[in-house]
């Protein structure tokens, strides 16, 4: 996944929660921008889960971003 696409999703205002889906089948919900750290450079992000666990994610393993209840507009 493109780092710019993920960064734009994190920085979007108003923020829309999304789910990161990984190649191994795991899913990581991003409920607010405070749950993800994205360095300015590089292909890794750090996601904090609701339980407090931290996940270092290689963006090359991201298969898609899901935006639940998204409204498609023109």
DSSP file (Angstrom, degrees, kcal/mol; ACC not computed):
  #  RESIDUE AA STRUCTURE BP1 BP2  ACC     N-H-->O    O-->H-N    N-H-->O    O-->H-N    TCO  KAPPA ALPHA  PHI   PSI    X-CA   Y-CA   Z-CA
    1    1 A X              0   0    0      0, 0.0     2,-0.3     0, 0.0    61,-0.1   0.000 360.0 360.0 360.0 143.0    0.0    0.0    0.0
    2    2 A X     >  -     0   0    0      1,-0.1     4,-1.9    58,-0.1     3,-0.3  -0.494 360.0-141.0 -67.8 128.0    1.2    3.5   -0.8
    3    3 A X  H  > S+     0   0    0     -2,-0.3     4,-2.8     1,-0.2     5,-0.2   0.869 103.1  56.8 -57.2 -35.7    2.5    5.3    2.3
    4    4 A X  H  > S+     0   0    0      2,-0.2     4,-2.7     1,-0.2    -1,-0.2   0.890 104.4  51.1 -64.5 -38.8    0.9    8.5    0.9
    5    5 A X  H  > S+     0   0    0     -3,-0.3     4,-1.7     2,-0.2    -1,-0.2   0.926 113.5  44.3 -64.5 -43.8   -2.6    6.9    0.7
    6    6 A X  H  X S+     0   0    0     -4,-1.9     4,-2.1     2,-0.2    -2,-0.2   0.931 113.5  51.0 -65.4 -44.8   -2.4    5.7    4.3
    7    7 A X  H  X S+     0   0    0     -4,-2.8     4,-2.5     1,-0.2    -2,-0.2   0.909 109.3  50.5 -59.4 -43.6   -1.1    9.1    5.4
    8    8 A X  H  X S+     0   0    0     -4,-2.7     4,-0.8     1,-0.2    -1,-0.2   0.870 109.6  51.3 -63.0 -36.2   -3.9   10.9    3.7
    9    9 A X  H  < S+     0   0    0     -4,-1.7     7,-0.4     1,-0.2    -1,-0.2   0.872 112.6  45.8 -68.0 -36.9   -6.4    8.6    5.4
   10   10 A X  H  < S+     0   0    0     -4,-2.1    -2,-0.2     1,-0.2    -1,-0.2   0.887 116.8  44.1 -71.1 -39.7   -4.9    9.3    8.8
   11   11 A X  H  < S+     0   0    0     -4,-2.5    -1,-0.2    -5,-0.2    -2,-0.2   0.489  83.5 124.0 -87.4  -3.6   -4.8   13.1    8.2
   12   12 A X     <  -     0   0    0     -4,-0.8     2,-0.4    -3,-0.2     4,-0.1  -0.305  60.1-120.1 -60.6 137.3   -8.2   13.5    6.6
   13   13 A X  S    S+     0   0    0      1,-0.2     2,-0.1     2,-0.1    -2,-0.1  -0.996 102.9  34.1-127.7 127.1  -10.5   16.0    8.4
   14   14 A X  S    S-     0   0    0     -2,-0.4    -1,-0.2     1,-0.1     2,-0.1   0.512 107.6-128.1 -69.7 146.7  -13.0   15.2    9.6
   15   15 A X        -     0   0    0     -2,-0.1     2,-0.5    -4,-0.1    -2,-0.1  -0.374  18.7-156.2 -64.8 137.9  -11.3   11.9   10.4
   16   16 A X        -     0   0    0     -7,-0.4    -4,-0.1    -2,-0.1    16,-0.1  -0.981  21.4-120.5-115.7 121.8  -13.1    8.7    9.3
   17   17 A X        +     0   0    0     -2,-0.5     2,-0.3    14,-0.2    14,-0.2  -0.227  39.1 178.5 -56.4 147.2  -12.3    5.5   11.2
   18   18 A X  E     -A   30   0A   0     12,-1.8    12,-3.6    49,-0.2     2,-0.4  -0.936  26.2-124.3-146.6 170.1  -10.9    2.7    9.0
   19   19 A X  E     -AB  29  66A   0     47,-2.5    47,-2.8    -2,-0.3     2,-0.6  -0.976  15.8-143.6-121.8 129.0   -9.6   -0.8    9.2
   20   20 A X  E     -AB  28  65A   0      8,-2.8     8,-2.8    -2,-0.4     2,-0.5  -0.827  16.4-158.0 -90.2 123.3   -6.1   -1.9    8.0
   21   21 A X  E     -AB  27  64A   0     43,-2.6    42,-2.5    -2,-0.6    43,-1.1  -0.893   8.2-153.6-103.9 132.1   -6.2   -5.4    6.5
   22   22 A X  E >   - B   0  62A   0      4,-2.8     3,-2.1    -2,-0.5    40,-0.2  -0.695  26.5-113.6-106.5 157.0   -3.0   -7.3    6.3
   23   23 A X  T 3  S+     0   0    0     38,-2.6    39,-0.1     1,-0.3    -1,-0.1   0.794 114.6  59.6 -57.5 -31.4   -1.8  -10.0    3.9
   24   24 A X  T 3  S-     0   0    0     37,-0.2    -1,-0.3     1,-0.1    37,-0.0   0.497 123.0-101.5 -78.5  -3.0   -1.8  -12.6    6.7
   25   25 A X  S <  S+     0   0    0     -3,-2.1    -2,-0.1     1,-0.4     2,-0.1   0.279  79.0 131.4 103.0 -10.9   -5.5  -12.0    7.5
   26   26 A X        -     0   0    0     -5,-0.1    -4,-2.8     2,-0.0     2,-0.4  -0.394  40.8-154.1 -74.0 155.0   -5.2   -9.8   10.5
   27   27 A X  E     -A   21   0A   0     -6,-0.2     2,-0.5    -2,-0.1    -6,-0.2  -0.995   5.2-163.7-130.1 137.8   -7.2   -6.6   10.7
   28   28 A X  E     -A   20   0A   0     -8,-2.8    -8,-2.8    -2,-0.4     2,-0.2  -0.946  14.1-144.3-124.3 109.4   -6.2   -3.5   12.7
   29   29 A X  E     -A   19   0A   0     -2,-0.5     2,-0.6   -10,-0.2   -10,-0.3  -0.514   3.9-156.9 -74.4 138.6   -9.0   -0.9   13.4
   30   30 A X  E     +A   18   0A   0    -12,-3.6   -12,-1.8    -2,-0.2     3,-0.1  -0.909  17.6 172.1-113.4  99.5   -7.9    2.7   13.5
   31   31 A X        -     0   0    0     -2,-0.6     2,-0.3     1,-0.2   -14,-0.2   0.750  68.4  -2.1 -83.6 -25.4  -10.6    4.5   15.5
   32   32 A X  S >  S-     0   0    0    -16,-0.1     3,-2.1   -14,-0.1    -1,-0.2  -0.970  78.1-100.4-157.3 162.2   -8.8    7.8   15.7
   33   33 A X  G >  S+     0   0    0     -2,-0.3     3,-1.4     1,-0.3   -23,-0.0   0.722 114.3  71.8 -61.7 -19.5   -5.6    9.3   14.5
   34   34 A X  G 3  S+     0   0    0      1,-0.2    -1,-0.3     3,-0.0    -4,-0.0   0.643  88.4  63.7 -69.7 -12.9   -4.1    8.9   18.0
   35   35 A X  G <  S+     0   0    0     -3,-2.1    13,-2.7    12,-0.1     2,-0.4   0.401 100.2  56.1 -92.3   2.6   -4.0    5.1   17.4
   36   36 A X  E <   -C   47   0B   0     -3,-1.4     2,-0.5    11,-0.2    11,-0.2  -0.998  60.7-160.4-139.5 136.4   -1.5    5.3   14.5
   37   37 A X  E     -C   46   0B   0      9,-2.8     9,-2.2    -2,-0.4     2,-0.5  -0.970  11.3-175.4-114.8 125.7    2.0    6.8   14.2
   38   38 A X  E     -C   45   0B   0     -2,-0.5     7,-0.1     7,-0.2     4,-0.1  -0.926  16.7-142.8-124.7 105.9    3.3    7.4   10.7
   39   39 A X        -     0   0    0      5,-0.6     5,-0.0    -2,-0.5    -2,-0.0  -0.255  25.0-116.5 -60.6 155.3    6.9    8.6   10.3
   40   40 A X  S    S+     0   0    0    -33,-0.0     2,-0.3     0, 0.0    -1,-0.1   0.824  99.6  31.9 -62.9 -31.5    7.4   11.2    7.5
   41   41 A X  S    S+     0   0    0      3,-0.0     3,-0.2   -38,-0.0    -2,-0.1  -0.858  95.6  44.6-123.3 158.6    9.7    8.7    5.7
   42   42 A X  S    S-     0   0    0     -2,-0.3   -39,-0.0     1,-0.1     0, 0.0  -0.277  77.2 -92.8 101.5 175.0    9.7    4.9    5.5
   43   43 A X  S    S+     0   0    0     -2,-0.1    16,-3.5     2,-0.0     2,-0.3   0.164  87.4  92.4-116.9  17.1    7.3    2.2    4.9
   44   44 A X  E     - D   0  58B   0     14,-0.2    -5,-0.6    -3,-0.2     2,-0.3  -0.863  46.5-173.7-114.0 147.8    6.4    1.2    8.5
   45   45 A X  E     -CD  38  57B   0     12,-2.1    12,-3.2    -2,-0.3     2,-0.5  -0.929  19.4-134.8-129.4 158.5    3.6    2.5   10.8
   46   46 A X  E     -CD  37  56B   0     -9,-2.2    -9,-2.8    -2,-0.3     2,-0.5  -0.975  20.5-168.3-115.7 124.8    2.9    1.8   14.5
   47   47 A X  E     -CD  36  55B   0      8,-3.0     8,-2.9    -2,-0.5     2,-0.5  -0.945   8.8-151.9-114.7 129.8   -0.7    1.0   15.4
   48   48 A X  E     - D   0  54B   0    -13,-2.7     6,-0.2    -2,-0.5     2,-0.1  -0.887  15.4-143.9-101.3 128.4   -1.8    0.8   19.0
   49   49 A X    >   -     0   0    0      4,-3.0     3,-1.8    -2,-0.5   -19,-0.0  -0.381  28.3-104.4 -84.4 167.2   -4.7   -1.5   19.7
   50   50 A X  T 3  S+     0   0    0      1,-0.3    -1,-0.1     2,-0.1    -2,-0.0   0.775 122.0  59.0 -61.2 -26.6   -7.5   -0.8   22.2
   51   51 A X  T 3  S-     0   0    0      2,-0.1    -1,-0.3     1,-0.0    -3,-0.0   0.568 122.5-105.8 -80.0  -8.2   -5.9   -3.3   24.6
   52   52 A X  S <  S+     0   0    0     -3,-1.8    -2,-0.1     1,-0.3     2,-0.1   0.336  74.0 139.0 101.1  -6.8   -2.7   -1.2   24.6
   53   53 A X        -     0   0    0     -5,-0.1    -4,-3.0     1,-0.0     2,-0.4  -0.416  45.0-138.9 -69.6 146.7   -0.6   -3.5   22.3
   54   54 A X  E     -D   48   0B   0     -6,-0.2     2,-0.5    -2,-0.1    -6,-0.2  -0.916  14.1-164.1-108.9 135.8    1.6   -1.9   19.8
   55   55 A X  E     -D   47   0B   0     -8,-2.9    -8,-3.0    -2,-0.4     2,-0.6  -0.979  10.1-151.7-121.2 123.1    1.9   -3.3   16.3
   56   56 A X  E     -D   46   0B   0     -2,-0.5     2,-0.5   -10,-0.2   -10,-0.2  -0.861  24.2-164.1 -92.5 119.4    4.7   -2.3   13.9
   57   57 A X  E     -D   45   0B   0    -12,-3.2   -12,-2.1    -2,-0.6     2,-0.6  -0.906  18.9-141.9-116.2 128.5    3.3   -2.8   10.4
   58   58 A X  E >   -D   44   0B   0     -2,-0.5     3,-2.3   -14,-0.2   -14,-0.2  -0.777  16.0-143.6 -82.1 120.9    5.1   -3.0    7.1
   59   59 A X  G >  S+     0   0    0    -16,-3.5     3,-1.1    -2,-0.6    -1,-0.1   0.696  96.5  70.8 -63.7 -17.9    3.0   -1.1    4.6
   60   60 A X  G 3  S+     0   0    0    -17,-0.3    -1,-0.3     1,-0.2   -16,-0.1   0.710  96.4  53.9 -68.5 -17.8    4.0   -3.6    1.9
   61   61 A X  G <  S+     0   0    0     -3,-2.3   -38,-2.6   -60,-0.1     2,-0.6   0.428  81.7 107.0 -95.1  -0.2    1.8   -6.1    3.8
   62   62 A X  E <   -B   22   0A   0     -3,-1.1   -40,-0.3   -40,-0.2     3,-0.1  -0.698  43.4-178.7 -81.5 121.9   -1.3   -3.9    3.8
   63   63 A X  E     -     0   0A   0    -42,-2.5     2,-0.3    -2,-0.6    -1,-0.2   0.824  61.8 -22.4 -89.9 -35.5   -3.8   -5.4    1.3
   64   64 A X  E     -B   21   0A   0    -43,-1.1   -43,-2.6   -63,-0.0     2,-0.5  -0.987  50.5-122.5-166.0 163.2   -6.5   -2.7    1.7
   65   65 A X  E     -B   20   0A   0     -2,-0.3     2,-0.5   -45,-0.2   -45,-0.2  -0.965  27.3-153.4-111.0 130.6   -8.1   -0.1    3.9
   66   66 A X  E     -B   19   0A   0    -47,-2.8   -47,-2.5    -2,-0.5     2,-0.7  -0.902   7.1-163.8-107.5 131.0  -11.7   -0.5    4.8
   67   67 A X    >   -     0   0    0     -2,-0.5     3,-1.3   -49,-0.2   -49,-0.2  -0.860  21.3-143.2-112.2  93.2  -13.9    2.5    5.6
   68   68 A X  T 3  S+     0   0    0     -2,-0.7   -51,-0.1     1,-0.3    -2,-0.0  -0.233  79.7   6.5 -59.2 143.1  -17.0    1.1    7.3
   69   69 A X  T 3  S+     0   0    0      1,-0.2    -1,-0.3     0, 0.0     2,-0.2   0.769  89.7 172.4  57.9  29.7  -20.3    2.8    6.5
   70   70 A X    <   -     0   0    0     -3,-1.3     2,-0.6     1,-0.0    -1,-0.2  -0.455  26.6-142.1 -72.4 140.1  -18.6    4.9    3.9
   71   71 A X        -     0   0    0     -2,-0.2     2,-0.5     2,-0.0    -1,-0.0  -0.908  12.1-142.3-100.3 124.0  -20.8    7.1    1.7
   72   72 A X        +     0   0    0     -2,-0.6     2,-0.3     2,-0.0    -2,-0.0  -0.773  26.6 178.8 -89.3 125.3  -19.7    7.3   -1.9
   73   73 A X              0   0    0     -2,-0.5    -2,-0.0     1,-0.0     0, 0.0  -0.839 360.0 360.0-123.8 161.8  -20.2   10.8   -3.4
   74   74 A X              0   0    0     -2,-0.3    -2,-0.0     0, 0.0    -1,-0.0   0.462 360.0 360.0 -76.5 360.0  -19.4   12.3   -6.7
